[in-house]
Amino acid sequence: MTVSTTTQAATRLNDEMLSRFRERAPIYDRENRFFDEDFEELRRAGYLTIAVPQELGGAGMTLAQVIAEQRRLAYFAPATALAVNMHIYWTGVAADLRRMGDPSLEWMLTEAAAGEVFAAGHAETGNDLPVLLSTAKAEPVDGGYRISGHKMFGSLTPVWTRLGVHAMDVSDPSGPRIVHAFVQRGTPGYAVRETWDTLGMRPTRSDDTVLDGVFVPGQYIARIVPAGAIDPFVGAVFAWALLNFGSVYYAIAERARDLAITSARKKTSLGLSRPMAYHPEIQHLFSEMQLQIEAMGPQLQSVAEDWSNGVDHGAAWPMKIVAAKYNCVEGAKRVVDLAMTASGGVGMFKANELERLYRDVRCGGFHPANTTLTHEIVGKTTLGIGLDEQPRWG
């Protein structure tokens, strides 16, 4: 798959929209409600189809182009960007497979262009290997599967029309398989539990979804793969989801730095004849912020460009994807902490945007891959050990 990432695809965002998103962000956070107005604006602007190929009605953006748009959106409204990623990454996966000559998910692109909204239902209690393994059950029946399980962090809960889930089919005990399916809203057998009252990223409304024998017809079964396997579909899910997660947190870091810069240029001290920006220790804080940001951006963009252009990293791809996401999240946490320190205390107040960013950035570590899985993938890959190899004791 070779795709130019320098093609100028028309952005769906404009400055007026972004300003409105920023104005509404603290309201959504304070009221712990879904970003309805932002979502409708983005829908009308065609933002939900930016990854859909142009010939199917979208903007045809590659992963490298999408993360740049997501970064721009997240700079103004991080929770809005994070939530819409759960839809966009499905369309990106389908578009990438189509570019590689696999049209099996073209139905997803067609439905997205027609207005259907896709969401992700992967998180499960007790499963730190989302997508690869599952605590949910998939029972093969005539015409499709029945899915049962408890899904968490289901972003876009109020608006999705197609919920992407995965579950384990153990009908053949010698060869368990992961079934990737899309539940249609309104299908009997699922229930939404309004659990979303969280530290940060509150407007995403990522409530729980309980599936109790929900029937998914064969046409909405996206993939069936051996448990633990990473095929092009699964690999694309990781790339589109995680690199866009990284982009959102990268933008949070940039915004926190810029807010702190504005504050430092204005703040005075009895011990200085000039603003605090001239204090050597404040300058040191900002150098630490920028050093983090300088490392995050190039890594994220490089990995996304390689993915978009079909560079063959072989077995190293999972490591490169999780490493880019991890470094963006951890770097953003560090930058926001430093920005809070530089703020001199004003960041503690709810009226200050830094306070919300401080809470939002903490959520990055909860998105897959978590720190444990990230270090396992990177460690094993670096040592040349297969990801499915387990330690032997005794």
GUDO-541022 format. One record per residue (C-alpha): x negated, y negated, z negated. Coordinates in Angstrom, 1 decimal. Each point is the difference from the previous one (the first is absolute). Last residue first. Layout:
N
(rec (X; Y; Z)),
...
***
This chain:
394
(rec (-10.9; 23.6; -37.4)),
(rec (1.9; -2.8; 1.7)),
(rec (0.3; -0.5; 3.7)),
(rec (0.8; -3.4; 1.3)),
(rec (2.6; -0.3; 2.8)),
(rec (-0.5; -0.3; 3.8)),
(rec (3.0; -1.6; 1.8)),
(rec (-1.9; -3.3; 0.8)),
(rec (-2.9; 2.0; 1.4)),
(rec (-3.3; -0.9; -1.5)),
(rec (-2.6; -1.9; 2.0)),
(rec (-1.3; -1.9; -3.0)),
(rec (1.3; -3.4; 1.3)),
(rec (3.3; 1.6; 1.0)),
(rec (0.4; 1.6; -3.4)),
(rec (-0.7; -3.2; -1.9)),
(rec (2.1; -2.3; 2.2)),
(rec (3.0; 2.3; -0.1)),
(rec (-0.3; 0.7; -3.8)),
(rec (-0.6; -3.7; -0.7)),
(rec (3.1; -1.0; 1.9)),
(rec (2.1; 2.8; -1.6)),
(rec (-0.9; -1.3; -3.5)),
(rec (0.3; -3.7; 0.8)),
(rec (3.5; 0.4; 1.5)),
(rec (0.5; 0.5; 3.7)),
(rec (2.7; -0.9; 0.1)),
(rec (1.6; -3.2; -1.5)),
(rec (-0.3; -0.2; -3.8)),
(rec (-3.4; -1.7; 0.1)),
(rec (1.5; -2.9; 2.0)),
(rec (2.6; -0.8; -2.7)),
(rec (-2.4; -2.1; -2.1)),
(rec (-0.2; -2.6; 2.8)),
(rec (3.7; -0.9; -0.5)),
(rec (-0.4; -0.9; -3.7)),
(rec (-3.0; -2.4; 0.5)),
(rec (1.7; -1.3; 3.2)),
(rec (3.0; -0.9; -2.1)),
(rec (-2.1; -1.9; -2.6)),
(rec (-2.0; -1.6; 2.8)),
(rec (3.2; -1.6; 1.4)),
(rec (0.3; -2.2; -3.1)),
(rec (3.5; -0.6; -1.3)),
(rec (-0.3; 3.2; -2.1)),
(rec (-2.9; -1.6; -2.0)),
(rec (-3.1; 2.0; -0.6)),
(rec (-1.7; -1.4; 3.0)),
(rec (-0.3; -3.3; -1.7)),
(rec (-2.5; 1.4; -2.3)),
(rec (-3.4; -1.2; 1.3)),
(rec (0.8; 0.7; 3.6)),
(rec (-3.5; 1.3; 0.5)),
(rec (0.7; 3.0; -2.2)),
(rec (3.2; 0.7; 1.9)),
(rec (-1.9; -0.2; 3.3)),
(rec (-2.6; 2.4; -1.3)),
(rec (2.8; 2.5; -0.9)),
(rec (1.6; -0.5; 3.4)),
(rec (-3.4; 0.6; 1.8)),
(rec (-0.6; 3.2; -2.0)),
(rec (3.4; 1.4; 0.6)),
(rec (-0.4; -0.8; 3.7)),
(rec (-3.3; 1.8; 0.2)),
(rec (1.6; 3.1; -1.6)),
(rec (2.8; -0.1; 2.5)),
(rec (-2.1; -0.8; 3.1)),
(rec (-2.7; 2.6; -1.0)),
(rec (2.6; 2.7; -0.5)),
(rec (1.8; -0.6; 3.3)),
(rec (-3.3; 0.0; 1.9)),
(rec (-1.2; 3.1; -1.8)),
(rec (3.3; 1.9; 0.6)),
(rec (-0.3; -0.5; 3.7)),
(rec (-3.7; 0.7; 0.4)),
(rec (0.2; 3.1; -2.1)),
(rec (3.0; 1.4; 1.9)),
(rec (-1.8; -0.7; 3.3)),
(rec (-3.3; 1.7; -0.9)),
(rec (1.2; 3.4; 1.3)),
(rec (-0.3; -1.3; 3.6)),
(rec (-1.1; -3.6; 0.3)),
(rec (1.1; -0.1; 3.6)),
(rec (0.7; -3.5; 1.0)),
(rec (3.5; -0.2; 1.4)),
(rec (0.1; -3.8; 0.7)),
(rec (2.8; -0.7; -2.5)),
(rec (-1.7; 2.1; -2.7)),
(rec (-3.4; -1.6; 0.5)),
(rec (1.6; -3.5; -0.1)),
(rec (1.8; 0.9; -3.2)),
(rec (-3.2; 1.3; -1.6)),
(rec (-1.9; -3.1; 1.0)),
(rec (2.7; -2.4; -1.1)),
(rec (0.2; 1.5; -3.5)),
(rec (-3.8; 0.1; -0.4)),
(rec (-0.4; -3.5; 1.3)),
(rec (2.6; -1.4; -2.3)),
(rec (-0.9; 1.6; -3.3)),
(rec (-3.7; -0.9; -0.2)),
(rec (0.3; -3.7; 0.5)),
(rec (2.9; -0.1; -2.4)),
(rec (-2.0; 1.5; -2.8)),
(rec (-2.9; -2.4; 0.6)),
(rec (2.5; -2.8; 0.1)),
(rec (1.4; 0.6; -3.4)),
(rec (-3.5; 0.4; -1.6)),
(rec (-1.1; -3.3; 1.6)),
(rec (3.1; -1.6; -1.4)),
(rec (-0.8; 1.1; -3.5)),
(rec (-3.6; -1.2; 0.4)),
(rec (1.3; -3.4; 1.2)),
(rec (2.0; -0.2; -3.2)),
(rec (-3.2; 0.8; -1.9)),
(rec (-1.9; -2.8; 1.7)),
(rec (2.7; -2.6; -0.7)),
(rec (0.5; -2.1; 3.2)),
(rec (3.5; 1.5; 0.7)),
(rec (0.9; -1.2; -3.5)),
(rec (0.6; -3.5; 1.4)),
(rec (-2.6; -2.7; -0.5)),
(rec (-1.3; -2.0; -3.0)),
(rec (-0.2; 3.2; -2.1)),
(rec (0.2; 0.7; -3.7)),
(rec (3.4; -1.4; -0.5)),
(rec (1.2; 2.4; 2.7)),
(rec (2.0; -0.4; 3.2)),
(rec (2.1; 2.3; 2.1)),
(rec (0.9; -1.1; 3.5)),
(rec (-2.6; 1.8; 2.2)),
(rec (0.1; 3.0; -2.3)),
(rec (3.8; 0.3; 0.3)),
(rec (0.0; -0.1; 3.8)),
(rec (-2.8; 2.5; 0.1)),
(rec (1.9; 2.3; -2.4)),
(rec (3.0; 0.0; 2.3)),
(rec (-2.3; 0.8; 2.9)),
(rec (-1.6; 2.9; -1.8)),
(rec (3.4; 1.4; -1.0)),
(rec (1.2; -0.2; 3.6)),
(rec (-3.0; 1.7; 1.4)),
(rec (0.2; 2.8; -2.6)),
(rec (3.7; 0.5; 0.7)),
(rec (-0.8; 0.2; 3.7)),
(rec (-2.4; 2.9; -0.6)),
(rec (2.7; 1.6; -2.0)),
(rec (2.4; 0.0; 2.9)),
(rec (-2.7; 1.1; 2.5)),
(rec (-0.9; 3.0; -2.2)),
(rec (3.5; 1.2; -0.1)),
(rec (0.0; -0.4; 3.8)),
(rec (-3.1; 2.2; 0.2)),
(rec (1.8; 2.5; -2.3)),
(rec (3.2; 0.4; 1.9)),
(rec (-1.2; -0.1; 3.6)),
(rec (-3.0; 2.2; -0.5)),
(rec (1.6; 2.5; -2.4)),
(rec (3.1; 0.5; 2.2)),
(rec (-2.3; 0.3; 3.1)),
(rec (-1.9; 2.8; -1.7)),
(rec (3.2; 1.8; -0.8)),
(rec (1.2; -0.2; 3.6)),
(rec (-3.5; 0.9; 1.5)),
(rec (-0.2; 3.1; -2.2)),
(rec (-1.2; 0.0; -3.7)),
(rec (0.9; 3.3; -1.6)),
(rec (0.7; 0.4; -3.7)),
(rec (3.1; 2.2; 0.5)),
(rec (0.1; 1.1; 3.6)),
(rec (1.9; -2.4; 2.3)),
(rec (3.6; -0.6; 0.9)),
(rec (0.5; -3.3; 1.7)),
(rec (2.7; -2.7; 0.8)),
(rec (3.1; 1.9; -1.0)),
(rec (2.8; -2.4; 0.9)),
(rec (1.1; 1.8; 3.2)),
(rec (0.1; 3.2; -2.0)),
(rec (2.8; -1.2; -2.2)),
(rec (-0.7; -1.1; -3.6)),
(rec (2.4; 1.3; -2.6)),
(rec (-0.3; -1.4; -3.5)),
(rec (-0.2; 2.9; -2.5)),
(rec (-0.2; -2.3; -3.0)),
(rec (-2.3; -3.0; 0.7)),
(rec (-0.6; -2.5; -2.7)),
(rec (-1.2; -3.4; 1.1)),
(rec (-1.9; -2.3; -2.4)),
(rec (-0.1; -3.8; 0.4)),
(rec (-2.6; -1.9; 1.9)),
(rec (1.7; -3.4; -0.3)),
(rec (-2.8; -1.7; 2.0)),
(rec (0.8; -3.3; -1.7)),
(rec (-1.8; 1.2; -3.2)),
(rec (-3.6; 0.3; 1.3)),
(rec (-1.1; -0.3; -3.6)),
(rec (0.5; 1.3; -3.5)),
(rec (3.1; 2.0; 0.7)),
(rec (3.8; 0.2; -0.2)),
(rec (0.8; 2.4; 2.8)),
(rec (2.0; 2.9; -1.4)),
(rec (3.2; -0.4; 2.0)),
(rec (0.7; 3.7; 0.7)),
(rec (1.0; 0.6; 3.6)),
(rec (1.9; 3.2; 0.7)),
(rec (-0.3; 2.6; 2.7)),
(rec (2.2; 2.9; 1.0)),
(rec (2.4; -1.2; 2.7)),
(rec (-1.6; -1.8; 2.9)),
(rec (0.9; -3.7; -0.1)),
(rec (-3.5; -1.2; 0.8)),
(rec (-1.7; 2.5; 2.3)),
(rec (-2.8; 2.0; -1.6)),
(rec (-3.2; 0.3; 2.1)),
(rec (-2.1; 3.1; -0.3)),
(rec (-3.6; 1.1; -0.4)),
(rec (-0.1; 3.7; -0.9)),
(rec (-3.1; 1.1; -1.8)),
(rec (-0.7; 3.7; 0.4)),
(rec (-0.7; 3.0; -2.3)),
(rec (-1.7; 2.9; 1.8)),
(rec (-0.2; 3.2; -2.0)),
(rec (3.1; -0.9; -1.9)),
(rec (2.1; -0.2; 3.3)),
(rec (3.2; -1.7; -1.1)),
(rec (-2.3; -2.4; -1.9)),
(rec (1.0; -3.2; 1.9)),
(rec (-1.3; -2.9; -2.0)),
(rec (1.4; -3.5; 0.4)),
(rec (-0.7; -3.3; 1.7)),
(rec (2.1; -3.1; 0.2)),
(rec (0.6; -2.8; 2.5)),
(rec (3.2; -1.9; -0.9)),
(rec (2.0; -1.2; 3.1)),
(rec (2.6; -2.7; -0.4)),
(rec (-2.0; -2.1; -2.5)),
(rec (1.5; -3.2; -1.3)),
(rec (0.4; 0.1; -3.8)),
(rec (-2.8; 2.4; -0.7)),
(rec (-2.6; -1.8; 2.1)),
(rec (-2.8; 1.6; -2.1)),
(rec (0.6; 3.5; -1.3)),
(rec (-2.5; -0.1; -2.9)),
(rec (1.3; 3.4; -1.3)),
(rec (1.4; 3.2; 1.6)),
(rec (1.7; 2.7; -1.9)),
(rec (0.6; 3.3; 1.9)),
(rec (2.3; 2.0; 2.2)),
(rec (-0.1; 0.2; 3.8)),
(rec (2.3; 2.3; 2.1)),
(rec (-1.5; 0.7; 3.4)),
(rec (1.0; 0.2; 3.7)),
(rec (2.5; 1.5; 2.3)),
(rec (0.7; 3.1; -1.9)),
(rec (-1.8; -0.2; -3.3)),
(rec (-3.6; -0.3; -1.1)),
(rec (-0.3; -1.0; -3.7)),
(rec (-2.4; -2.9; -0.6)),
(rec (-0.9; -0.5; -3.7)),
(rec (-1.5; -3.1; -1.7)),
(rec (-3.1; 0.4; -2.2)),
(rec (-2.1; -0.8; 3.1)),
(rec (-3.5; 0.4; 1.5)),
(rec (-1.9; -1.9; 2.7)),
(rec (2.4; -3.0; 0.2)),
(rec (-0.8; -1.0; -3.6)),
(rec (-2.9; 1.8; -1.6)),
(rec (0.3; -1.3; -3.6)),
(rec (3.2; 1.9; -0.5)),
(rec (1.4; 0.2; -3.6)),
(rec (2.7; -2.5; 0.5)),
(rec (0.7; -0.6; 3.7)),
(rec (-0.9; -2.7; 2.5)),
(rec (0.9; 0.7; 3.6)),
(rec (3.2; -1.8; 0.9)),
(rec (-1.0; -2.5; 2.6)),
(rec (2.4; -2.3; 1.9)),
(rec (1.4; -0.3; 3.5)),
(rec (2.4; -2.7; 1.1)),
(rec (2.2; 0.5; 3.1)),
(rec (0.4; -3.1; 2.2)),
(rec (0.1; 1.3; 3.5)),
(rec (-3.8; -0.5; 0.4)),
(rec (-0.4; 2.2; -3.1)),
(rec (2.2; 2.7; 1.6)),
(rec (-2.0; 0.0; 3.2)),
(rec (-3.3; 0.1; -1.9)),
(rec (1.3; 2.9; -2.1)),
(rec (1.3; 1.9; 3.0)),
(rec (-3.5; -0.3; 1.5)),
(rec (-1.2; 2.3; -2.8)),
(rec (-0.7; 3.1; 2.1)),
(rec (-1.7; -2.1; 2.8)),
(rec (-3.5; 1.4; -0.6)),
(rec (-2.3; -1.4; 2.7)),
(rec (-2.5; -1.7; -2.3)),
(rec (1.8; -3.3; 0.6)),
(rec (3.2; 1.6; -1.2)),
(rec (-1.7; 1.2; -3.2)),
(rec (-1.2; -3.5; -0.6)),
(rec (3.5; -1.4; 0.5)),
(rec (1.6; 2.5; -2.4)),
(rec (-2.5; -0.8; -2.7)),
(rec (0.4; -3.7; 0.5)),
(rec (3.8; 0.3; -0.2)),
(rec (-0.3; 1.8; -3.3)),
(rec (-2.5; -2.6; -1.2)),
(rec (2.4; -2.8; 0.7)),
(rec (2.7; 1.2; -2.3)),
(rec (-2.0; 0.4; -3.2)),
(rec (-2.0; -3.0; 1.1)),
(rec (3.2; -2.0; -0.5)),
(rec (-0.3; 0.5; -3.7)),
(rec (-3.7; -1.1; -0.4)),
(rec (0.5; -3.1; 2.1)),
(rec (3.0; -1.2; -2.0)),
(rec (-1.8; 0.8; -3.2)),
(rec (-3.0; -2.1; 1.1)),
(rec (1.9; -3.1; 1.0)),
(rec (-2.2; -2.9; 1.4)),
(rec (-3.4; 1.7; 0.3)),
(rec (1.9; 3.2; 0.6)),
(rec (1.4; -1.2; 3.3)),
(rec (-3.4; -0.9; 1.4)),
(rec (-1.5; 3.3; -1.2)),
(rec (2.9; 1.8; 1.5)),
(rec (-0.7; -1.7; 3.4)),
(rec (-3.7; 0.9; -0.2)),
(rec (1.0; 3.6; -1.0)),
(rec (2.2; 0.2; 3.0)),
(rec (-2.7; -1.0; 2.5)),
(rec (-2.4; 2.7; -1.2)),
(rec (2.8; 2.5; -0.1)),
(rec (0.9; -0.7; 3.6)),
(rec (2.7; -2.4; 1.0)),
(rec (2.5; 0.9; 2.7)),
(rec (2.3; -2.9; -0.5)),
(rec (3.2; 2.0; 0.1)),
(rec (2.8; 0.9; 2.5)),
(rec (-0.9; 3.5; 1.2)),
(rec (-2.3; -1.3; 2.8)),
(rec (-1.7; -2.2; -2.6)),
(rec (-1.0; 2.9; -2.2)),
(rec (1.4; -0.1; -3.5)),
(rec (-2.6; -1.3; -2.5)),
(rec (1.5; -3.5; -0.3)),
(rec (3.5; 1.4; -0.2)),
(rec (0.9; -1.0; -3.6)),
(rec (-1.3; -3.5; 0.8)),
(rec (2.6; -0.6; 2.6)),
(rec (0.8; -3.5; -1.2)),
(rec (3.6; 1.0; -0.9)),
(rec (-1.4; 2.8; -2.2)),
(rec (-2.6; -2.2; -1.7)),
(rec (2.7; -2.6; -0.8)),
(rec (2.3; 2.7; -1.3)),
(rec (-2.7; 1.5; -2.2)),
(rec (-1.0; -3.4; -1.4)),
(rec (3.6; -0.8; -0.9)),
(rec (0.5; 3.4; -1.7)),
(rec (-3.2; 0.1; -2.0)),
(rec (1.3; 2.5; -2.5)),
(rec (0.6; -1.1; -3.6)),
(rec (-2.0; -0.2; -3.2)),
(rec (1.4; -3.4; -0.8)),
(rec (-3.4; -1.5; -0.8)),
(rec (-1.7; 1.8; 2.8)),
(rec (2.5; -0.9; 2.6)),
(rec (0.0; -3.6; -1.1)),
(rec (-3.8; -0.1; -0.1)),
(rec (-0.1; 1.3; 3.7)),
(rec (2.7; -2.4; 1.3)),
(rec (-2.2; -3.0; 0.5)),
(rec (-2.8; 2.1; 1.5)),
(rec (2.4; 1.6; 2.5)),
(rec (1.3; -3.4; 1.0)),
(rec (-3.5; -1.2; 0.7)),
(rec (-0.6; 3.1; 2.1)),
(rec (3.1; -0.6; 2.1)),
(rec (-1.0; -3.6; 0.7)),
(rec (-3.6; 1.0; 0.8)),
(rec (1.0; 2.5; 2.6)),
(rec (0.0; 3.8; 0.1)),
(rec (0.9; 2.4; 2.8)),
(rec (-3.5; -0.2; 1.5)),
(rec (-0.3; 0.5; 3.8)),
(rec (-2.5; 2.7; 0.9)),
(rec (-3.3; -1.3; 1.3)),
(rec (-1.9; 3.1; 0.9)),
(rec (-3.2; 0.2; -1.9)),
(rec (0.8; 3.4; -1.6)),
(rec (-0.5; 1.8; 3.3)),
(rec (1.3; 3.5; -0.3)),
(rec (-1.9; 3.2; 0.6)),
(rec (1.6; 3.3; -1.1)),
***
